[in-house]
Amino acid sequence: MRALVYEGVETLTIRDVPDPVAQDGEHLIKVEAVGICGSDMHAYLGHDARRPAPLILGHEAAGVIVGGPRDGARVTVNPLVTCNVCAACLSGRENLCPIRQIISMQPREGAFAQFITMPDSNLVDVPDNIALNIAALAEPLAVSWHAVRLALAGLHPAMEQRALVLGGGAIGLAAALALRAMGVQDVVIAEPNAGRRAFLTDTCGQEAVEFAEGQFAVVIDAVGYAATRATASALAAPGGAIAHVGLGEDTGGLDIRRMTLQEITLIGTYTYTAQDFRDTAQAIFDGRLGPLDWVQHRPLEEGAQAFADLRAGTVAAPKIVLDPWA
């Protein structure tokens, strides 16, 4: 099969690799659409030791089962593989499984390829009226759905429902959509890139600003740099909640004194539970997250250029989805 292989810092190559072989309980899936994630970009830049070269990246996938009793089924893929027997899994917090694995991270190759294999429990059936390139957005949308759900759970019911999202990429935009789907209508996205800010406003119908002002019951940090953490801890309202999603850099930024004196909750959020993934997929199918028409599509063969364009900051769209068969 053809695959886009990460071979070193800022180096991606299309080449032929062996087809994957489904093990017991798994399905072979023809990948029809796969998105580029921020974590793929971290690996591309050499910033993720969990993704050493050579490796097939990509984990935001949807496709069609090939062979077996479910041949032809259209599915979106939960890429997080867990044991299903530990305390975390049995309590519905599969994302905290101590032996969790995710495709695109050793030892599991990713979905920038024509085929992948996945356990049956990681697949959600996609209705015929939903395009697979839309269904592939379930994974990044689920990341934000999970973060928003946890942040809102930490608020006092009497607090003003006002939210700030830091970062207007796919996770930030998805957080804004999830906030509205969960009943928060006053949502602002802070995005410094003028082109992306215009895209968020004109194409996505979002309120996007360069710098946010005021106080917010919920702050979603979809960037994860010291500067955004400083903004989050400065603008979170007393009694508010910060959901930290981004993994930009490890340290710095938080005003711990203010957060302590104002009882501001900081929640680190990682991926999603299996139920979050299913709930997000259903929200897509029901249209509760909008038309999701803000995606740029390219063939897998142009994947290296897509990464270079993202690196250069010349892509206004929050998400690029690659087609391995184009």
DRENDO-94721 format. One record per residue (C-alpha): residue in one letter; x, y, z; residue number from 1. Coordinates in steps of 0.5 Angstrom, whole numbers, plus 500, padded with zeros to 3 digits. Layout:
N
@resn a xx X yy Y zz Z resi NUM
...
# end
This chain:
326
@resn m xx 500 yy 500 zz 500 resi 1
@resn r xx 502 yy 507 zz 499 resi 2
@resn a xx 503 yy 511 zz 506 resi 3
@resn l xx 506 yy 518 zz 508 resi 4
@resn v xx 512 yy 516 zz 512 resi 5
@resn y xx 515 yy 521 zz 517 resi 6
@resn e xx 523 yy 520 zz 516 resi 7
@resn g xx 526 yy 525 zz 520 resi 8
@resn v xx 525 yy 533 zz 522 resi 9
@resn e xx 521 yy 536 zz 517 resi 10
@resn t xx 522 yy 530 zz 512 resi 11
@resn l xx 516 yy 526 zz 510 resi 12
@resn t xx 516 yy 521 zz 504 resi 13
@resn i xx 511 yy 518 zz 500 resi 14
@resn r xx 513 yy 510 zz 499 resi 15
@resn d xx 510 yy 503 zz 499 resi 16
@resn v xx 510 yy 499 zz 505 resi 17
@resn p xx 507 yy 492 zz 507 resi 18
@resn d xx 499 yy 492 zz 508 resi 19
@resn p xx 497 yy 491 zz 515 resi 20
@resn v xx 494 yy 485 zz 517 resi 21
@resn a xx 488 yy 484 zz 522 resi 22
@resn q xx 489 yy 480 zz 528 resi 23
@resn d xx 483 yy 477 zz 532 resi 24
@resn g xx 478 yy 482 zz 534 resi 25
@resn e xx 481 yy 487 zz 529 resi 26
@resn h xx 478 yy 489 zz 522 resi 27
@resn l xx 482 yy 492 zz 516 resi 28
@resn i xx 480 yy 499 zz 514 resi 29
@resn k xx 481 yy 502 zz 507 resi 30
@resn v xx 482 yy 509 zz 510 resi 31
@resn e xx 478 yy 514 zz 506 resi 32
@resn a xx 480 yy 521 zz 510 resi 33
@resn v xx 485 yy 522 zz 515 resi 34
@resn g xx 486 yy 529 zz 518 resi 35
@resn i xx 493 yy 533 zz 520 resi 36
@resn c xx 493 yy 534 zz 528 resi 37
@resn g xx 497 yy 538 zz 532 resi 38
@resn s xx 501 yy 532 zz 535 resi 39
@resn d xx 503 yy 530 zz 528 resi 40
@resn m xx 506 yy 537 zz 527 resi 41
@resn h xx 510 yy 536 zz 533 resi 42
@resn a xx 513 yy 530 zz 531 resi 43
@resn y xx 514 yy 533 zz 524 resi 44
@resn l xx 518 yy 538 zz 528 resi 45
@resn g xx 522 yy 533 zz 532 resi 46
@resn h xx 519 yy 535 zz 538 resi 47
@resn d xx 515 yy 528 zz 540 resi 48
@resn a xx 520 yy 523 zz 543 resi 49
@resn r xx 514 yy 518 zz 543 resi 50
@resn r xx 514 yy 519 zz 535 resi 51
@resn p xx 521 yy 517 zz 533 resi 52
@resn a xx 522 yy 516 zz 525 resi 53
@resn p xx 521 yy 512 zz 521 resi 54
@resn l xx 513 yy 512 zz 523 resi 55
@resn i xx 507 yy 513 zz 519 resi 56
@resn l xx 503 yy 519 zz 523 resi 57
@resn g xx 496 yy 520 zz 523 resi 58
@resn h xx 490 yy 518 zz 527 resi 59
@resn e xx 484 yy 522 zz 525 resi 60
@resn a xx 481 yy 517 zz 520 resi 61
@resn a xx 475 yy 514 zz 517 resi 62
@resn g xx 474 yy 509 zz 512 resi 63
@resn v xx 471 yy 503 zz 510 resi 64
@resn i xx 472 yy 496 zz 513 resi 65
@resn v xx 475 yy 491 zz 508 resi 66
@resn g xx 473 yy 483 zz 508 resi 67
@resn g xx 470 yy 479 zz 514 resi 68
@resn p xx 463 yy 480 zz 517 resi 69
@resn r xx 463 yy 487 zz 517 resi 70
@resn d xx 465 yy 488 zz 510 resi 71
@resn g xx 463 yy 495 zz 507 resi 72
@resn a xx 461 yy 498 zz 513 resi 73
@resn r xx 463 yy 505 zz 513 resi 74
@resn v xx 466 yy 507 zz 520 resi 75
@resn t xx 470 yy 513 zz 524 resi 76
@resn v xx 476 yy 511 zz 528 resi 77
@resn n xx 477 yy 512 zz 535 resi 78
@resn p xx 485 yy 511 zz 535 resi 79
@resn l xx 486 yy 510 zz 543 resi 80
@resn v xx 487 yy 503 zz 544 resi 81
@resn t xx 486 yy 501 zz 551 resi 82
@resn c xx 486 yy 494 zz 555 resi 83
@resn n xx 478 yy 495 zz 557 resi 84
@resn v xx 480 yy 491 zz 564 resi 85
@resn c xx 484 yy 496 zz 568 resi 86
@resn a xx 480 yy 501 zz 574 resi 87
@resn a xx 480 yy 507 zz 569 resi 88
@resn c xx 477 yy 503 zz 563 resi 89
@resn l xx 472 yy 500 zz 568 resi 90
@resn s xx 470 yy 506 zz 570 resi 91
@resn g xx 469 yy 509 zz 563 resi 92
@resn r xx 476 yy 513 zz 564 resi 93
@resn e xx 479 yy 509 zz 558 resi 94
@resn n xx 484 yy 515 zz 556 resi 95
@resn l xx 487 yy 514 zz 563 resi 96
@resn c xx 489 yy 507 zz 562 resi 97
@resn p xx 496 yy 506 zz 564 resi 98
@resn i xx 497 yy 501 zz 558 resi 99
@resn r xx 494 yy 506 zz 553 resi 100
@resn q xx 496 yy 506 zz 546 resi 101
@resn i xx 494 yy 511 zz 540 resi 102
@resn i xx 496 yy 509 zz 533 resi 103
@resn s xx 501 yy 514 zz 530 resi 104
@resn m xx 505 yy 513 zz 536 resi 105
@resn q xx 510 yy 507 zz 537 resi 106
@resn p xx 508 yy 501 zz 537 resi 107
@resn r xx 502 yy 502 zz 532 resi 108
@resn e xx 503 yy 505 zz 526 resi 109
@resn g xx 498 yy 511 zz 524 resi 110
@resn a xx 493 yy 513 zz 518 resi 111
@resn f xx 497 yy 517 zz 513 resi 112
@resn a xx 496 yy 510 zz 509 resi 113
@resn q xx 491 yy 507 zz 505 resi 114
@resn f xx 490 yy 501 zz 510 resi 115
@resn i xx 490 yy 501 zz 518 resi 116
@resn t xx 487 yy 495 zz 522 resi 117
@resn m xx 483 yy 497 zz 529 resi 118
@resn p xx 479 yy 493 zz 534 resi 119
@resn d xx 472 yy 493 zz 533 resi 120
@resn s xx 471 yy 496 zz 539 resi 121
@resn n xx 474 yy 502 zz 537 resi 122
@resn l xx 470 yy 503 zz 531 resi 123
@resn v xx 463 yy 507 zz 530 resi 124
@resn d xx 459 yy 506 zz 524 resi 125
@resn v xx 457 yy 512 zz 520 resi 126
@resn p xx 451 yy 513 zz 517 resi 127
@resn d xx 450 yy 513 zz 509 resi 128
@resn n xx 448 yy 521 zz 509 resi 129
@resn i xx 455 yy 523 zz 512 resi 130
@resn a xx 461 yy 524 zz 508 resi 131
@resn l xx 467 yy 520 zz 511 resi 132
@resn n xx 471 yy 526 zz 510 resi 133
@resn i xx 467 yy 529 zz 515 resi 134
@resn a xx 466 yy 523 zz 520 resi 135
@resn a xx 474 yy 523 zz 520 resi 136
@resn l xx 473 yy 530 zz 524 resi 137
@resn a xx 470 yy 526 zz 530 resi 138
@resn e xx 477 yy 525 zz 533 resi 139
@resn p xx 479 yy 532 zz 534 resi 140
@resn l xx 472 yy 534 zz 535 resi 141
@resn a xx 472 yy 529 zz 541 resi 142
@resn v xx 478 yy 532 zz 544 resi 143
@resn s xx 475 yy 539 zz 545 resi 144
@resn w xx 468 yy 535 zz 547 resi 145
@resn h xx 472 yy 532 zz 553 resi 146
@resn a xx 475 yy 538 zz 555 resi 147
@resn v xx 469 yy 542 zz 555 resi 148
@resn r xx 465 yy 537 zz 558 resi 149
@resn l xx 470 yy 537 zz 564 resi 150
@resn a xx 470 yy 545 zz 564 resi 151
@resn l xx 463 yy 546 zz 565 resi 152
@resn a xx 462 yy 540 zz 570 resi 153
@resn g xx 467 yy 544 zz 575 resi 154
@resn l xx 463 yy 551 zz 575 resi 155
@resn h xx 457 yy 553 zz 580 resi 156
@resn p xx 451 yy 553 zz 576 resi 157
@resn a xx 450 yy 561 zz 578 resi 158
@resn m xx 456 yy 563 zz 574 resi 159
@resn e xx 455 yy 567 zz 568 resi 160
@resn q xx 456 yy 562 zz 562 resi 161
@resn r xx 461 yy 566 zz 558 resi 162
@resn a xx 467 yy 562 zz 555 resi 163
@resn l xx 474 yy 564 zz 552 resi 164
@resn v xx 478 yy 559 zz 547 resi 165
@resn l xx 485 yy 561 zz 546 resi 166
@resn g xx 487 yy 558 zz 539 resi 167
@resn g xx 483 yy 558 zz 533 resi 168
@resn g xx 486 yy 552 zz 530 resi 169
@resn a xx 482 yy 545 zz 529 resi 170
@resn i xx 481 yy 544 zz 537 resi 171
@resn g xx 480 yy 551 zz 539 resi 172
@resn l xx 474 yy 551 zz 533 resi 173
@resn a xx 472 yy 545 zz 536 resi 174
@resn a xx 472 yy 547 zz 543 resi 175
@resn a xx 467 yy 553 zz 541 resi 176
@resn l xx 463 yy 549 zz 537 resi 177
@resn a xx 462 yy 544 zz 543 resi 178
@resn l xx 461 yy 550 zz 548 resi 179
@resn r xx 455 yy 552 zz 544 resi 180
@resn a xx 452 yy 545 zz 543 resi 181
@resn m xx 452 yy 544 zz 551 resi 182
@resn g xx 449 yy 551 zz 551 resi 183
@resn v xx 454 yy 556 zz 552 resi 184
@resn q xx 452 yy 561 zz 547 resi 185
@resn d xx 457 yy 567 zz 549 resi 186
@resn v xx 464 yy 564 zz 546 resi 187
@resn v xx 470 yy 568 zz 544 resi 188
@resn i xx 476 yy 565 zz 540 resi 189
@resn a xx 483 yy 569 zz 541 resi 190
@resn e xx 487 yy 568 zz 535 resi 191
@resn p xx 493 yy 572 zz 533 resi 192
@resn n xx 494 yy 570 zz 526 resi 193
@resn a xx 490 yy 575 zz 522 resi 194
@resn g xx 488 yy 570 zz 516 resi 195
@resn r xx 486 yy 565 zz 521 resi 196
@resn r xx 482 yy 570 zz 525 resi 197
@resn a xx 478 yy 572 zz 518 resi 198
@resn f xx 477 yy 565 zz 516 resi 199
@resn l xx 474 yy 563 zz 523 resi 200
@resn t xx 469 yy 570 zz 522 resi 201
@resn d xx 467 yy 569 zz 515 resi 202
@resn t xx 467 yy 562 zz 514 resi 203
@resn c xx 466 yy 559 zz 521 resi 204
@resn g xx 461 yy 564 zz 523 resi 205
@resn q xx 465 yy 565 zz 530 resi 206
@resn e xx 467 yy 571 zz 534 resi 207
@resn a xx 474 yy 571 zz 533 resi 208
@resn v xx 479 yy 577 zz 536 resi 209
@resn e xx 486 yy 578 zz 536 resi 210
@resn f xx 487 yy 579 zz 544 resi 211
@resn a xx 481 yy 578 zz 549 resi 212
@resn e xx 479 yy 582 zz 554 resi 213
@resn g xx 474 yy 581 zz 560 resi 214
@resn q xx 473 yy 575 zz 565 resi 215
@resn f xx 470 yy 568 zz 563 resi 216
@resn a xx 467 yy 563 zz 567 resi 217
@resn v xx 471 yy 558 zz 562 resi 218
@resn v xx 477 yy 558 zz 558 resi 219
@resn i xx 480 yy 553 zz 554 resi 220
@resn d xx 487 yy 553 zz 552 resi 221
@resn a xx 488 yy 550 zz 546 resi 222
@resn v xx 495 yy 552 zz 545 resi 223
@resn g xx 499 yy 550 zz 551 resi 224
@resn y xx 504 yy 555 zz 551 resi 225
@resn a xx 507 yy 559 zz 557 resi 226
@resn a xx 504 yy 566 zz 554 resi 227
@resn t xx 497 yy 562 zz 553 resi 228
@resn r xx 497 yy 559 zz 560 resi 229
@resn a xx 498 yy 566 zz 563 resi 230
@resn t xx 492 yy 569 zz 559 resi 231
@resn a xx 488 yy 564 zz 561 resi 232
@resn s xx 490 yy 565 zz 569 resi 233
@resn a xx 489 yy 572 zz 568 resi 234
@resn l xx 482 yy 572 zz 564 resi 235
@resn a xx 479 yy 566 zz 568 resi 236
@resn a xx 473 yy 569 zz 572 resi 237
@resn p xx 473 yy 568 zz 580 resi 238
@resn g xx 471 yy 561 zz 581 resi 239
@resn g xx 472 yy 559 zz 574 resi 240
@resn a xx 475 yy 553 zz 570 resi 241
@resn i xx 481 yy 553 zz 565 resi 242
@resn a xx 481 yy 546 zz 561 resi 243
@resn h xx 488 yy 546 zz 558 resi 244
@resn v xx 488 yy 542 zz 552 resi 245
@resn g xx 494 yy 544 zz 548 resi 246
@resn l xx 501 yy 541 zz 549 resi 247
@resn g xx 506 yy 547 zz 546 resi 248
@resn e xx 511 yy 547 zz 551 resi 249
@resn d xx 511 yy 544 zz 558 resi 250
@resn t xx 512 yy 550 zz 563 resi 251
@resn g xx 511 yy 557 zz 565 resi 252
@resn g xx 505 yy 562 zz 565 resi 253
@resn l xx 500 yy 560 zz 570 resi 254
@resn d xx 499 yy 565 zz 576 resi 255
@resn i xx 498 yy 560 zz 581 resi 256
@resn r xx 497 yy 566 zz 586 resi 257
@resn r xx 491 yy 569 zz 583 resi 258
@resn m xx 488 yy 562 zz 581 resi 259
@resn t xx 489 yy 560 zz 589 resi 260
@resn l xx 486 yy 566 zz 591 resi 261
@resn q xx 480 yy 566 zz 586 resi 262
@resn e xx 479 yy 559 zz 587 resi 263
@resn i xx 480 yy 558 zz 579 resi 264
@resn t xx 480 yy 550 zz 577 resi 265
@resn l xx 485 yy 548 zz 572 resi 266
@resn i xx 484 yy 541 zz 569 resi 267
@resn g xx 489 yy 538 zz 564 resi 268
@resn t xx 485 yy 534 zz 559 resi 269
@resn y xx 488 yy 528 zz 555 resi 270
@resn t xx 484 yy 526 zz 549 resi 271
@resn y xx 477 yy 523 zz 551 resi 272
@resn t xx 473 yy 517 zz 553 resi 273
@resn a xx 470 yy 512 zz 549 resi 274
@resn q xx 463 yy 515 zz 551 resi 275
@resn d xx 466 yy 522 zz 549 resi 276
@resn f xx 468 yy 519 zz 542 resi 277
@resn r xx 461 yy 516 zz 541 resi 278
@resn d xx 457 yy 522 zz 543 resi 279
@resn t xx 461 yy 527 zz 539 resi 280
@resn a xx 460 yy 522 zz 533 resi 281
@resn q xx 453 yy 522 zz 534 resi 282
@resn a xx 453 yy 530 zz 535 resi 283
@resn i xx 456 yy 530 zz 528 resi 284
@resn f xx 451 yy 526 zz 525 resi 285
@resn d xx 445 yy 530 zz 528 resi 286
@resn g xx 448 yy 536 zz 526 resi 287
@resn r xx 449 yy 539 zz 533 resi 288
@resn l xx 456 yy 541 zz 531 resi 289
@resn g xx 454 yy 545 zz 525 resi 290
@resn p xx 456 yy 544 zz 517 resi 291
@resn l xx 463 yy 542 zz 519 resi 292
@resn d xx 465 yy 546 zz 512 resi 293
@resn w xx 471 yy 549 zz 514 resi 294
@resn v xx 476 yy 543 zz 512 resi 295
@resn q xx 481 yy 544 zz 506 resi 296
@resn h xx 482 yy 537 zz 503 resi 297
@resn r xx 488 yy 535 zz 499 resi 298
@resn p xx 491 yy 528 zz 496 resi 299
@resn l xx 496 yy 524 zz 501 resi 300
@resn e xx 501 yy 525 zz 495 resi 301
@resn e xx 501 yy 532 zz 497 resi 302
@resn g xx 502 yy 531 zz 505 resi 303
@resn a xx 509 yy 533 zz 505 resi 304
@resn q xx 507 yy 540 zz 502 resi 305
@resn a xx 501 yy 540 zz 507 resi 306
@resn f xx 506 yy 540 zz 513 resi 307
@resn a xx 510 yy 545 zz 510 resi 308
@resn d xx 505 yy 550 zz 509 resi 309
@resn l xx 502 yy 549 zz 516 resi 310
@resn r xx 509 yy 550 zz 518 resi 311
@resn a xx 510 yy 556 zz 514 resi 312
@resn g xx 503 yy 559 zz 517 resi 313
@resn t xx 500 yy 560 zz 510 resi 314
@resn v xx 494 yy 555 zz 511 resi 315
@resn a xx 488 yy 559 zz 514 resi 316
@resn a xx 483 yy 553 zz 514 resi 317
@resn p xx 483 yy 550 zz 521 resi 318
@resn k xx 484 yy 543 zz 519 resi 319
@resn i xx 487 yy 539 zz 513 resi 320
@resn v xx 484 yy 532 zz 511 resi 321
@resn l xx 488 yy 528 zz 506 resi 322
@resn d xx 485 yy 523 zz 502 resi 323
@resn p xx 490 yy 516 zz 501 resi 324
@resn w xx 486 yy 514 zz 494 resi 325
@resn a xx 486 yy 521 zz 491 resi 326
# end
